Amino acid sequence: PQAINLGATGDAELIKRVTQATIKQANAYGANWLHTIATTQVLDQRSILVERIFTEDIEQNNKYSKVHFETLKHNNRIFEVNNWLDTSVNDDLSNQILKSGEGVLETYLTHNQINALQNGALIFNLSKNDFNKKEQNTDEQLIKHIKQNLNFNGIVVSSSNIAMQLNDCWVVVCESVINAGVDMLAFYTDIYATPGGRIEDISAIHGTLPKYIKSTTQAVINKKISNKRMDEAVRRILRVKFSIGLFEENYDFMQKLDKSTIRELKNLASDAVLKSAVLLKNKNKVLPIKSTESVLLTGFASNDNLALQGYDLVPESDYQKTTFKKVMTKNKKVKWVDQKFFDANFVLNNMEEHKEEEIKKGAKRINRVLRTSPIEFESNDFSNRGIQEAIKQYNEKIKEYVTDFDKIIIVLGEGNSIGSSSLQLNDASEGLLEVIKDLDIEVIVLMLNSRGLYVPLVFNHADAVVTLFRPGTEIHNINQLLFTDNDHKIQMDFTGKTPVSWPKYPCDFYNIKGINGYDPLFDVGYGLSYQQDATDYSQWREQIVSGNQCASNARRAL
């Protein structure tokens, strides 16, 4: 699971064990440089970094990060300090703060980043954000502070997609970046997973790497980059390689995992998934589901393996065997139905020119799923009026079909949140709550999300709400958490607490723990268990407040 899940467990020992497991897997791939959790402080709830820190609670985040970094140091791993502030949102508060004159070096670097440096981080990864009205990549003062005042003996890195945006870096040479003190530029090479799941060789597409090498070499020959600066960069890189034993004659690049170790790692991941699940609502103790109850499972994310992932997308083939559909339908009382068949307009109204054969084809698709008698059209009326009548009939059949079950589970997925300008859920399945809200059936929502979301439809119309954040592949034991055993006894209780604030308004971008006027729907640390009485959440519907509060929230945060 992502860092946000580990923070939700509240278990520092588990974080240590997961870090150790990550090291084992890295060794199996021959990887010695680990791209770790984000060490920055989140300033905007829309940021892609929210899922990559343990929690927005600074004190707790520092505690968990220290465990993480100490474990990496003890195991002699190269790991990095990420000095990123998200710029994917146009009005990102982080840029405004940095440009406001409050960017004192000692306070600009977060406690978490200092923590990482003190515990042996050997890579400092700069971002493109401005500091002292200069790009970090070209800010000699900032880099000098990191290297000299903080006694950092590792490598200062600027990733290629950021550095190449500078004028003298685009397919030419990053002279200003190197002269400012950056020791290494990391270029994308073989594998790069895009939001669409494709894998592309970015460097090959743009041809930047060969040109960068050629032009940088020429810049040194022409003395635009000094030998002294290059010597320092090379010295730092060699020192880091030497420190982890890369020059040892018997250095083992690949330490393959045996089957028992792989099973152990999967069990650990599964344990983290269950401990990080947070119960946000449980009206009339709808959960756990009794083992004798029949359940209808739906929602686009219920059969989408990419919904389980976060920012760090991996090749789709690694996830093909893992979906809620495949996992939960192992319970014979659970039946999965494609989300599309809950939308009459999707099945009937989207048919090209409303031709008779297409309408019949759509009706056949409906009936194949619902196993009901065919939809009838009055006097073979295939006009708009006839189609509307068919939709009406269809919705009645949906109601009949759904009420044959005791409960319905809708899996909602946020998808990839990179560059999102909203805290609202971009999932068409959320509209299904409107369709079934008046039906006599208890509704359970499982959410796959990377941050707290403004989802009033979910909170107002669902009887139970569980957030699973970004669980990864090992969701195979989720039924233990949601269902009783055969004697109707709880198999496992919820212990997870939300590590992020949940917005009360659609524009609560800066409602982060610690700011003046902090007033979320759910505070950091909120989470129910099966043992709690209903009075703990009987009033929570009234806490949902509609309306646009963006401007006032932004002013308050600034």
N, C-alpha and C positions, 0 to 999 in steps of 0.2 A: 504493500500500500504506500501511497504518497506520505510525505511528512505530516500533512494535516491530519491524516488518520492516526499516526503515531501520537501526535499531540492529544487527540481525543481520548486515547487510552489512559492518559495521566500516569503512565507506568514507565519510569526512567529505566528500570531493569530490562523491560521489553525493548526499549529503544537501543540499549546496549547490545542485546542479543540480535536484533535486526541489523545493526551496524556490523556486527561480527559475521552475520550471514551474508551481508552484501560483500564483505571482503572475500569470503570464500568463493562467491560467485564471480567476483572480479578476477580472482586468481585463476579460476577455471577458464576464463576468456583470455588470460595473459595480460590483463589490464592492470596497470599500477598507478594510474592517475584517475582519481575518483571525482566525479562531478557531484558534489554533495548538496545538501540542503541549502536554501538561500539564507544568507546571513544578514540580509538587510532588514530594516524595519518597514513594515507595510504602512503606507500613508493613505492608500486609496483602496476601498474594498473591491474595486473592479480589477485590481492588479492581477496579472498572471502569477505573481509571486505568493499570493495568499495560500495556495495549496502546497507551496514549497517551503513554508516555515512550519514549525510545530504548533505555534499558537500566537495570537496577536498580543497575549499577555506577556509583556516584556520580561518580567521576573521569571515566569515559568519557562518562557522560550530560552532564556539564558541558561537556566538549569538543565533543560533537556539537551541544548546544543553543546554544553560543556561535556556531558556524558558522551555524546556522539563524537566530538573532536578528540577527547581523551582516548576513546577506544581506537580511533583511526591512528592516532600517534603511537599508541602502545603496539599496534600491529604493523608499524613502519610503512604506512601508506602515504603516498602523495595525495593531499587533498587541498581544496582551494577555498579562498574567501571570495564570495561573489558580492561585488559592490554595486549591485544593480538597483536602480529605481525605475519602475516601469514607465515607459514613455508611449505605451500603446494606446493610451486614452488621451485625447487631445487636450483636455483641461486638467490633466493630472496634477494634483495638488503638490506632488513631490517637486516638480519643476518650479512651481511658484515659491515654495519654501526655500529652495536652493538659491533662487534669484533674489530673495528678499533681504540678503545681507546677513542672515543668521548662520551662514555656513562656516562656522569656526571649525578648523580641522579636527580638534579633539572631540567635538560633539557631532560633527558630520559623520565620522565613522561610528557605527553603532557599537554598543556593548558586545553584541554578538560577534562582530567582526574582530574586535580587540581580543575577545575570548578565543576565537579561532587562531589568531596570530600567536597568542601566548601558548597555545596547545600544539604548536608545530605545523600550522598551515604553511605549505611551501609554494603555493600559487595564489597571487592576488589578481583577480579578474576585474578589470575596470569596466565601467559602463560608459554610455555616450552622454550621460547627463552633464549639464553645465555645473561647474564649480568655480567661484571667483570669475564668472563671466567667460570661462574657457571650457572647452570640452575636456572631460577627465582624461581622455587619451593624450591630450597635448598639454596637460597642466603639470608643468615641471615642479611647482611648489607642492602639489598634492603627492606626487610620486616620491619626491625627495623626503617629505614627511614620513611616508610609509617606510621607506628604506632606511632612513637615518634615525629619526626620532623614535620609531617603533622597533628599531633593530631587526628589520625584516631582511633575511638573507636569501629568500626564495626568489621566484620569478614573477615579474609583473607582466600580465598578459592582457592584450586587448583582442577580443575575438574579431575575426575578419569581417563579418557582416556589419559590425559597428564601425571599425576603423576605416573601411573602404568608403564610408559615406563622407569622409573628409575630402576636401578639394584635392589635396596633393596625394591622396591614396587611391583614387579611383583608377584602377588598371595602370597605375604608374608606380608610385612608391610612397610609403608612409614615412617620409623623412621627419616630419614634425612629431609624429608619434614616437619614433625610435629616439630622436634627439631629446624628447621630454623624459625619457627613462624607461619606456616600455621595452621589455627584453624579448618578447615573443608574440607573434600573431598566430592565432590558431585558425587554420582553414578547414572548412568542411571537406571531407574526402569521400569515402565510399558510401556510407549509409546516412541518410538524412530522411527522417519520416515526416512527411507533410501532414497537415490536418486531414487531407483526403486519403491518407494511408499509403500514398505512393512513396517509393524510395528513389531518390535522385542523387546524382553526383554533382553537387552545386559547383565545385571548383572546375570540373570539366566543362559544365555548361557555359560558364562565364569566362573560362580561360584565364582566371586571375592569378592563379598560383605560379605558373611559369613566368608570366610577365612581372610579377612581384619579385621573384628571385633575380631575374635579369636586371631589373631597374634598381633594386636595392644594391646589388653588387656594383653597378655603375656609379651609384651615389657615393659609395665608399671610395671607389677609385678617384672620383672627382672631388673627394674631401668634403662633400655635403653632409656626410655622416662621418664622425671622427673614428679613428682606430681605437682610441681610448674608450669611446662609448660602446663600440662593438665588442671590445675585449671584456668590458664589464658584463655585458649581456651573456657572452659565451661562458664566462667564468661562473656566473650564477646558474646557468643551465647545467653545466658540468657538475657543479657542486651538488645540485639536487639529484641528478642521476646517480652520483657516487653515494650519496647518503642512503639510498634505498638498495644499494648493492648491485646496480646494473652492470658494474665493471667486474663483478666476481666471476671467476671462470666457470663455476658450477651453478650460475644463476638459473633458476627454473622458471621459465616464462609461463608454462602451462601446468597447473595443478588440477588435474581432472577430478571430478566428483564421482564417487561411487553411488550406487542406487540408494543405499541406506541414508547417505548424507543428503541426497536430493529429496528423499521422502521427509527427512528431518526439517529441511528448509521450507518445504511446502506446508508442513504442519505448523511451523512457526508463523508463516505468512497467514495461514488460515486463522490461527489464534489471534493475530493482530487485527484481522478483518472483524471478527466477532466482538472483540473488546473495544473497537473503535466505533461501532454502530451506536447511534444516539437516538433514543426514543424522545421525540418532541411532543407527541400528543397520544393519548390512549383513552379516549372517551368510553366510559362504561366498560373498561377493560376488554376491549375488542381483541387485543393481543394478550397472551398468545392464542393462536388458533387451535381449537380442539382437534385432535387427530381424526375425529369422526366427521368433521365438517368438510363440505365440498367447497372448492375455491376456484374462481376464474382468474387467470393471470393474463394481463395484457399490458399495453403501452409499448411504444416504439423501442424504448431502451431495454425492454425485456428480452429482445432478441438481437441486441447490438453489442458486439464485443468491444467496440471502440469506446462505448459509453463508460466502460469500467476504468478507462485510462484517464490520465490527466494531461498536463502540458507535454510530458515526455512520451510522445507516441512511439510505439514500436511496430515492426512489421506485423501486418494483420494476421499472418499465418500463425504467429505465436499465440493468438487469442481465439482462434477459430473454434476451439472446443469449449470455450467458456462463455456461457450466457445464462441469464436467469431462467430462460426457458428450459435449457438443457438440465440445469441443476435442480430447479424446483419441481419439474414434472416427473422427477424420479419418485416423488410422492404421488401415488395413484389417485389421491383425492384432488389433485391439482390439474386443471385443464387449461391449456394455453390457446388463446384466440388472437389472431392478427388484429392490431389496432385499427387497420383500414376498414374492417368490417363493422366498426361501430359508427362509421360516418356515412350516412346515406348519400350525402352530396358527393362524397368521393366515389362511391360505387355507381351512382346513377347520373348525377348532374354533370359530371366531368366527361361524359361520353360525347364524342364528336358529333355535332349536329343533331344529337338526340335521335339517331336513327333507330328504327324499330328493332333491327337485329342486335344492335349494341345494347339497347335497354334489356332485351331478353337475355343477352349474354351477362349483363351486370346482375340481373335478378338470379340467374343460375349460380353465379359466384356467391351471392348472399345465401342462397338456399343450401349450397354445398356446405357452408360453414354452420349455418343455423339448423340445418336438417329439418326444415319446416316445409309446408306446402308452398308451391310457387306463388309469387306476388301476382295478384290479379289486376288487370287494368279495365276500367269501365268502358265498355263498347270499343275495346281496342284503341283507346285514346292515347296516342303517343305524342300529344302536344305538350306544351309546358304545364298545362293544367293536369294532364294525365300523369306527368312525371311527379308533380307535387303530390298527387294522390298516392303514387307509388312510394314516395319517400315517407308519407304519413303512415302507410301500411307497414313499411319497413321498420319505422321507429317503434310501432306497436309490437312487432315481432321481436325486436331487440329487447324490449321490456320483459316480454314473456320468457325469452331465452335467459336473460341475466338473473331473473328472480328464481330460476331453478337452482341457483347456487346459494350457499350460506354467506359467502364473503367474496369480495373482488379485490385483487391486488393490482395496482397500477404502478409500473416502474417508470419513473420520469428521469431523463438524463439531460444534463446541461450541455453535453457535447464539449467541443474544445472552446475554452473561454478566452483564447488569445485575442486581445484587441477589443473585447466587448465593452460597449459604452453604457451598459445597462446592468442592473442587478435582478432583472426579471428573467424568467425561465424561457429559453427559446426551444420549447418542445410542444409540438402540436397535441401531444397526448394530454396536456393540461386541460384542454377544452373538453375532454371526455368527462371531466367532473361536472360540467354543466349539463351534459346529456343524462347522466345517471343520478344527479343530486336528489331528484324527487322519487327515485325508486326505493323500494323497501329492501335494501341490501346494505350491509356494512362495508365501508370502503377503507382500504389500507393503501397508503402511498409510500413507496420506497423511492428515495431520491438519491441520484448520483450527481454530486455537485462539488465544485471546487472552492466555494465560499458561501457565506450566508446569502440567501436569496429572498427577494420580495415576491411571495407566492400566495396572495390572499385566497385564491380559489382553492388551493390545497388546504390551507389552514381552516378555512370556513366550511368546506364541504366534506373533507375526509374525516373519518372517525379515528384513525390512527395514522401518525406520520413518523417515519423513520428516515434519518439521513445516514447514508453509508459513505459519503464523501467520494474518494477515489480508491476503491478497494483493491484494484489489480485483479489478477486471475483467480486467486484462491478463495472463491466464494462458495466452495462445495459444501460447507457445513452450515450454510445460512438457515436451512430448515430447522436446525436445532434451536435457533434463537427465536424463530417465529411460530413454531408448532409445539404443542404438548406431546408427551409420550402417550403410549396406548392407555395409560391409567389416568390421563388428563392432568398430569403433573408437569410443572415447568421443567424443561430440560436445561435451559440456561437463561440467566437474567441479563438485562441490559446494565452495563456499568459505564459506558462511554458518556463523556461530557463534551459539549460543543467547544472547540478551541477558538472559534471565531464568533463575532457578534452577528445577530440576525437583524436585518433592517426592518424598521417599523414603517418606513415610507419607501416609495420606489426610487428615491434619490438619496438615500442615506449612504452616500459614497464614503464620507469621512467620519462616520459614526464608529469610531475605534476606541477601544478601552484605553482610558487615560486622558482623553480630551475633555475640555470643559463642556458641560451639558450632555455628557454621554447618556443616551436614553434609547437602548435597543429594544427590539421585541423580545429577544432572548439574550441574556448576558453570557459572556464567556463563562463556561463552567456549568451551564444549564443542561439538564438531562434527567429523564425520569427512569424509574425502574418498575418492574411488575409489582413490587411490594408497596408502592406508594398509593395513597388513597386518592380518589377522584377529585377531592377538593383542591389538590395541588394544581389542577389545570382547568377547573370549572369556569373560571372567568376569562380565560385567555382569548376567547373570540372577540371580546370587547377591546382587546389590545390592538387589533388590526385597525389601522387608521389609513384611510384613503386620502388622496390629495397630493399635489405637487409641492414638495418642500425643498426642492433643489437649491434655490437661491439662498434661502435663509440658512440651510445646512452648510453651504459653501462659505458663507460669511462667518458663521460661527466657528467653523474649523480653522479658517485663516486667522 
